Structure formats: structure tokens, C-alpha cells
Amino acid sequence: MLVRIVKLHIDEKKSKEFEAFFNQNKSKIISFKGCLHVELLRENETNSIYFTYSHWKHNSNLGNYRTSKVFGDIWEKTKTYFNGKPEAWSLTKMSQ
């Protein structure tokens, strides 16, 4: 299983709109083949740093998602909320 964490710097004035957008599109992500879990987290000290946290059956499932129209449409809109460069990590789960 692959864990994907993406850190997003969101314009604080757009944070509520971004949260609503994520929630509207969450079902599209979770229904993508190989996606086992997806959630949105916000850093406690600020309203501008978010993380997406997702689990994927295989690295290839994440790769297929990242080249899909679904991802392209969601990512294109997500970028309009940024006020900094996103960071991403793909991790292998080592323990439960």
C-alpha cells in the first residue's frame, strides 16, 4: 500500500471555498480505481496550510489517477487557491 501526503499552501481568504471544493470532489477521488482512502487535514496553527492524505493499493493506481482527466480537472481548480508551492510525498506503509 502507498500513502500519499500533499502539503498545500492555500490563500487564507479562499480557505473555506477550498474546503468546499475538496468536499465536492472527494467522492471522485475515492471512487478512482485503487484509491482506498482520502481525507483533508488542516494544520492547527494556521488556516492556510492543508494536507491531503490518501491511501492507494499500488503505486500504479496513483500514477493512473495523476494522469487522468479527473485529476487534471481537480488539480487545475485547486491551483487557483494556492499562495505557495505544494509539496508531495509518496510513502510505503511499514507498520500498522
Backbone as a chain_set.jsonl record, in Angstrom:
{"seq": "MLVRIVKLHIDEKKSKEFEAFFNQNKSKIISFKGCLHVELLRENETNSIYFTYSHWKHNSNLGNYRTSKVFGDIWEKTKTYFNGKPEAWSLTKMSQ", "coords": {"N": [[0.843, -1.188, 0.0], [0.415, 2.248, -0.706], [0.998, 5.412, 0.679], [-0.001, 8.677, 0.256], [0.912, 11.963, 0.728], [0.138, 15.298, 0.495], [1.149, 18.56, 0.765], [-0.407, 21.619, 0.985], [-0.369, 25.04, 0.383], [-2.629, 27.325, 1.02], [-4.418, 30.198, 0.027], [-5.449, 32.201, 2.595], [-7.807, 33.693, 2.533], [-9.307, 32.249, 0.818], [-9.783, 29.828, 1.965], [-12.132, 28.553, 3.057], [-13.665, 28.26, 0.745], [-11.966, 26.555, -0.678], [-12.053, 24.266, 0.989], [-14.743, 23.527, 0.667], [-14.727, 22.97, -2.085], [-12.96, 20.759, -2.137], [-14.472, 18.898, -0.639], [-16.669, 18.595, -2.334], [-15.513, 17.199, -4.397], [-14.337, 14.95, -3.355], [-15.568, 12.407, -3.507], [-15.129, 11.697, -6.164], [-12.421, 11.221, -6.176], [-12.062, 9.143, -4.266], [-13.497, 7.153, -5.496], [-11.922, 6.429, -7.581], [-10.124, 3.9, -9.281], [-8.287, 1.829, -7.167], [-7.898, 3.671, -5.137], [-8.027, 3.825, -1.732], [-8.554, 5.388, 0.455], [-9.156, 8.775, 1.354], [-8.539, 11.994, 2.626], [-8.885, 15.33, 3.974], [-6.79, 17.474, 5.735], [-6.078, 20.043, 8.128], [-3.564, 22.251, 9.216], [-2.985, 23.012, 12.63], [-2.201, 25.563, 13.622], [-2.681, 27.523, 11.757], [-4.813, 28.833, 9.167], [-4.128, 28.285, 6.621], [-2.496, 26.199, 5.752], [-2.791, 23.085, 4.432], [-3.269, 19.531, 4.187], [-3.501, 16.802, 1.998], [-4.353, 13.465, 2.441], [-3.917, 10.31, 1.437], [-4.614, 6.86, 0.621], [-3.384, 4.311, -1.414], [-3.807, 1.419, -3.363], [-1.773, 0.413, -5.065], [1.283, 1.776, -6.4], [1.005, 2.189, -9.107], [-1.731, 2.673, -9.354], [-2.014, 5.217, -8.212], [-0.416, 6.592, -10.044], [-1.952, 6.267, -12.388], [-4.221, 7.71, -11.634], [-3.1, 10.284, -11.378], [-2.588, 10.934, -14.01], [-5.036, 11.153, -15.104], [-8.146, 12.514, -16.443], [-9.905, 13.262, -14.448], [-8.191, 13.904, -12.253], [-6.745, 15.97, -13.528], [-8.726, 17.957, -13.972], [-9.545, 18.506, -11.302], [-7.095, 19.288, -10.122], [-6.385, 21.518, -11.654], [-8.291, 23.458, -10.869], [-7.763, 23.459, -8.112], [-5.224, 24.643, -7.99], [-5.828, 27.332, -8.224], [-6.328, 28.208, -5.71], [-3.945, 28.364, -4.358], [-1.265, 29.833, -2.42], [1.33, 29.38, -2.272], [3.993, 27.059, -3.062], [3.106, 23.683, -3.674], [3.907, 20.642, -1.876], [4.858, 17.21, -2.036], [4.677, 13.792, -0.98], [5.281, 10.372, -1.455], [4.735, 7.466, 0.209], [5.714, 4.349, 1.642], [3.847, 2.22, 3.586], [4.968, 0.982, 6.608], [4.279, -0.193, 9.027], [1.503, -1.076, 11.154]], "CA": [[0.0, 0.0, 0.0], [1.114, 3.525, -0.821], [0.384, 6.566, 1.334], [0.366, 9.922, -0.438], [0.657, 13.17, 1.509], [0.406, 16.505, -0.275], [1.038, 19.779, 1.57], [-0.919, 22.703, 0.156], [-0.412, 26.376, 0.969], [-3.851, 27.896, 0.471], [-4.708, 31.591, 0.364], [-6.341, 32.18, 3.758], [-9.102, 34.265, 2.158], [-10.004, 31.263, -0.003], [-9.728, 28.526, 2.64], [-13.47, 27.934, 3.144], [-14.03, 27.868, -0.62], [-11.157, 25.382, -0.99], [-12.607, 23.132, 1.732], [-15.988, 23.144, -0.005], [-14.348, 22.359, -3.353], [-12.438, 19.421, -1.845], [-15.583, 18.033, -0.227], [-17.483, 18.329, -3.522], [-14.786, 16.315, -5.308], [-13.785, 13.81, -2.629], [-16.143, 11.149, -3.999], [-14.476, 11.382, -7.44], [-11.092, 10.692, -5.869], [-12.183, 7.862, -3.563], [-14.053, 6.147, -6.402], [-10.936, 6.089, -8.602], [-9.601, 2.543, -9.072], [-7.093, 1.696, -6.335], [-7.885, 4.606, -4.011], [-8.632, 3.181, -0.571], [-8.869, 6.371, 1.498], [-8.694, 10.143, 1.093], [-9.061, 12.976, 3.572], [-8.269, 16.653, 4.014], [-6.378, 17.883, 7.077], [-5.582, 21.422, 8.207], [-2.594, 22.487, 10.276], [-3.681, 23.641, 13.763], [-1.783, 26.925, 13.936], [-2.997, 28.456, 10.681], [-5.898, 28.424, 8.279], [-3.636, 28.32, 5.245], [-1.728, 25.005, 5.398], [-3.626, 21.886, 4.369], [-2.665, 18.302, 3.689], [-4.357, 15.697, 1.582], [-3.798, 12.209, 2.925], [-4.632, 9.261, 0.717], [-4.039, 5.518, 0.56], [-3.541, 3.715, -2.742], [-3.482, -0.009, -3.381], [-0.469, 0.268, -5.712], [1.845, 2.991, -6.977], [0.441, 2.357, -10.45], [-3.062, 3.281, -9.217], [-1.787, 6.653, -8.035], [0.065, 7.092, -11.326], [-3.103, 6.347, -13.301], [-5.04, 8.831, -11.187], [-2.406, 11.549, -11.644], [-2.628, 11.22, -15.446], [-6.441, 11.087, -15.53], [-8.905, 13.746, -16.615], [-10.447, 13.603, -13.118], [-7.146, 14.633, -11.54], [-6.442, 17.204, -14.253], [-9.771, 18.945, -13.688], [-9.489, 18.881, -9.888], [-5.836, 19.986, -9.849], [-6.434, 22.832, -12.315], [-9.055, 24.352, -9.985], [-7.059, 23.539, -6.831], [-4.112, 25.587, -8.123], [-6.306, 28.716, -8.093], [-6.395, 28.517, -4.276], [-2.59, 28.367, -3.799], [-0.444, 31.02, -2.184], [2.68, 28.848, -2.142], [4.247, 25.854, -3.845], [2.746, 22.442, -2.981], [4.937, 19.624, -1.668], [4.207, 15.902, -2.02], [5.462, 12.622, -0.612], [4.691, 9.041, -1.617], [5.355, 6.696, 1.289], [5.316, 2.96, 1.828], [3.457, 1.97, 4.976], [5.853, -0.036, 7.153], [3.678, -0.858, 10.182], [0.111, -0.714, 11.437]], "C": [[0.881, 1.242, 0.0], [0.313, 4.6, -0.094], [0.902, 7.806, 0.627], [-0.042, 11.093, 0.441], [1.049, 14.363, 0.646], [0.143, 17.709, 0.623], [0.671, 20.93, 0.646], [-0.939, 24.0, 0.948], [-1.557, 27.114, 0.283], [-3.996, 29.342, 0.936], [-5.767, 31.594, 1.463], [-7.734, 32.735, 3.43], [-9.952, 33.277, 1.364], [-10.151, 29.91, 0.684], [-11.09, 27.834, 2.722], [-13.947, 27.455, 1.775], [-13.258, 26.615, -1.033], [-11.71, 24.142, -0.28], [-13.886, 22.617, 1.062], [-15.685, 22.441, -1.333], [-13.826, 20.939, -3.129], [-13.59, 18.472, -1.508], [-16.511, 17.681, -1.387], [-16.827, 17.294, -4.432], [-14.207, 15.066, -4.659], [-14.298, 12.477, -3.178], [-15.53, 10.74, -5.336], [-13.11, 10.742, -7.192], [-11.21, 9.299, -5.266], [-12.741, 6.773, -4.477], [-13.075, 5.758, -7.514], [-10.328, 4.727, -8.259], [-8.297, 2.566, -8.268], [-6.999, 2.672, -5.187], [-8.672, 3.977, -2.867], [-9.114, 4.168, 0.48], [-8.384, 7.738, 1.033], [-9.327, 11.067, 2.121], [-8.274, 14.27, 3.464], [-8.004, 17.012, 5.463], [-5.905, 19.332, 7.017], [-4.649, 21.548, 9.399], [-3.254, 23.322, 11.371], [-3.383, 25.12, 13.963], [-2.199, 27.966, 12.9], [-4.175, 27.943, 9.867], [-5.433, 28.333, 6.837], [-2.799, 27.109, 4.833], [-2.615, 23.775, 5.544], [-2.784, 20.714, 3.887], [-3.763, 17.408, 3.145], [-3.611, 14.429, 1.963], [-4.591, 11.104, 2.255], [-3.858, 7.957, 0.747], [-4.37, 4.947, -0.813], [-3.074, 2.273, -2.696], [-2.074, -0.24, -3.938], [-0.004, 1.629, -6.234], [1.259, 3.261, -8.363], [-0.957, 2.964, -10.396], [-2.948, 4.792, -9.045], [-1.318, 7.265, -9.35], [-1.066, 7.244, -12.337], [-4.017, 7.508, -12.925], [-4.398, 10.157, -11.592], [-2.366, 11.905, -13.13], [-4.055, 11.236, -15.993], [-7.052, 12.477, -15.721], [-9.475, 14.204, -15.272], [-9.422, 14.427, -12.346], [-6.861, 15.978, -12.213], [-7.443, 18.303, -13.96], [-9.708, 19.439, -12.244], [-8.234, 19.714, -9.605], [-5.828, 21.38, -10.458], [-7.163, 23.847, -11.436], [-8.331, 24.532, -8.649], [-5.939, 24.569, -6.882], [-4.557, 27.037, -7.966], [-6.4, 29.152, -6.632], [-5.007, 28.703, -3.646], [-2.072, 29.77, -3.493], [1.005, 30.606, -1.925], [2.783, 27.556, -2.932], [3.851, 24.596, -3.053], [3.964, 21.52, -2.85], [4.22, 18.289, -1.569], [5.197, 14.807, -1.671], [4.63, 11.378, -0.901], [5.454, 8.118, -0.679], [4.842, 5.256, 1.284], [5.028, 2.733, 3.294], [4.254, 0.784, 5.505], [5.272, -0.772, 8.355], [2.253, -0.366, 10.354], [0.018, 0.061, 12.73]], "O": [[1.944, 1.276, 0.621], [-0.907, 4.681, -0.239], [2.107, 7.96, 0.427], [-1.198, 11.204, 0.848], [2.165, 14.424, 0.13], [-0.948, 17.858, 1.173], [1.35, 21.184, -0.349], [-1.467, 24.048, 2.059], [-1.462, 27.481, -0.888], [-3.729, 29.664, 2.094], [-6.857, 31.051, 1.281], [-8.728, 32.284, 3.999], [-11.167, 33.445, 1.249], [-10.594, 28.946, 0.06], [-11.178, 26.632, 2.474], [-14.552, 26.39, 1.653], [-13.818, 25.717, -1.661], [-11.821, 23.08, -0.892], [-14.075, 21.409, 0.914], [-16.314, 21.435, -1.664], [-14.206, 20.018, -3.852], [-13.661, 17.366, -2.042], [-17.077, 16.589, -1.419], [-17.521, 16.586, -5.161], [-13.645, 14.215, -5.347], [-13.53, 11.523, -3.298], [-15.421, 9.546, -5.616], [-12.7, 9.833, -7.914], [-10.531, 8.373, -5.709], [-12.482, 5.591, -4.253], [-13.364, 4.858, -8.303], [-10.051, 4.438, -7.095], [-7.333, 3.234, -8.643], [-6.119, 2.536, -4.337], [-9.846, 3.639, -3.022], [-9.972, 3.842, 1.299], [-7.335, 7.851, 0.399], [-10.508, 10.937, 2.445], [-7.161, 14.306, 2.94], [-8.879, 16.874, 6.318], [-5.397, 19.791, 5.994], [-4.923, 21.006, 10.47], [-4.007, 24.247, 11.068], [-4.248, 25.858, 14.435], [-2.079, 29.165, 13.147], [-4.486, 26.752, 9.887], [-6.257, 28.306, 5.922], [-2.424, 27.002, 3.665], [-3.118, 23.469, 6.626], [-1.735, 20.887, 3.266], [-4.825, 17.272, 3.752], [-2.391, 14.34, 1.822], [-5.795, 10.972, 2.476], [-2.634, 7.935, 0.878], [-5.49, 5.082, -1.306], [-2.067, 1.952, -2.064], [-1.284, -0.989, -3.362], [-0.818, 2.521, -6.476], [1.043, 4.412, -8.743], [-1.337, 3.701, -11.307], [-3.695, 5.553, -9.66], [-1.777, 8.343, -9.728], [-1.128, 8.238, -13.06], [-4.528, 8.208, -13.799], [-5.079, 11.051, -12.094], [-2.132, 13.063, -13.476], [-4.258, 11.323, -17.204], [-6.533, 13.475, -15.222], [-9.521, 15.402, -14.993], [-9.732, 15.508, -11.846], [-6.749, 17.002, -11.538], [-7.062, 19.45, -13.726], [-9.806, 20.639, -11.987], [-8.311, 20.735, -8.921], [-5.32, 22.321, -9.848], [-6.698, 24.976, -11.279], [-8.291, 25.64, -8.113], [-5.728, 25.295, -5.911], [-3.745, 27.891, -7.609], [-6.537, 30.343, -6.351], [-4.912, 29.157, -2.505], [-2.381, 30.742, -4.182], [1.802, 31.394, -1.417], [1.78, 27.025, -3.41], [4.221, 24.462, -1.887], [4.919, 21.615, -3.621], [3.095, 18.228, -1.074], [6.379, 14.873, -2.008], [3.431, 11.338, -0.627], [6.677, 8.004, -0.766], [3.684, 4.994, 0.962], [5.866, 3.02, 4.149], [4.22, -0.298, 4.919], [5.726, -1.87, 8.675], [1.853, 0.639, 9.767], [-1.074, 0.454, 13.138]]}, "num_chains": 1, "name": "protein.A"}
